[in-house]
Amino acid sequence: MTEGFDGQKRETLRRFAAVGAAAPFVGTASADDGDDENETREAIRGYVPTTPGAHFSKLRDDLRLGTGEAQYHLRKLEEADAIESEKDADYRRFFPAGRFDETDKRALGYLRRETPRGMILALLRDPEATGADLASALGVSRPTVSAAAADLEAAGLLDRTGGYALTEPERLLTLVVRYADSFDAEAVALADDAASLVAYDP
């Protein structure tokens, strides 16, 4: 059983390490590190730019790392200025260094949360959607939608003055399209339809 897990872990690390090796990042694993450390470090370097805003537990689990192992390599990569992290409520989220501004980081943080992401996707598809529409589409209660809406408003991503209106729909759509595969099937479906959601006004 352990051999099977180790084999899957090695395959996962190799896949992301290939991305990491080609990533235009500053800093890399030291030549003094062992092969396993190099591979793990490169895997994280490949994972973070393809899944920006992922929190520690997701990164650790997706890469099949131990908690201490993940903490060690993340710390080394932050020290090398290859990645950066931001505290987001109870989570620490990781980003490639120097790639995103603060608004992008906030937006990616909310896109990584199921209910806020669902609301953002629904509002990108239908800017006129009401709270009741959103609750029905997401299969959650109205209070759940209201709580998520309050959080999005506090983050500067939603205006509730006359209903629910995304404050930066173009930015949010761009992030969804660019990183759709790292979110969920709904994000991928919206990314596939993105061209029809953008108004052309010459």
Secondary structure, DSSP 8 states (H G I E B T S, - for coil): -HHHHHHHHHHHHHHHHHHHHHS--S----TTS-HHHHHHHHHHHHHHHHSTTEEHHHHHHHTT--HHHHHHHHHHHHHTTSEEEEEETTEEEEEETTS--HHHHHHHHHHTSHHHHHHHHHHHH-TT--HHHHHHHHT--HHHHHHHHHHHHHTTSEE-TTS-EES-HHHHHHHHHHHGGGS-HHHHHHHHTHHHHS----
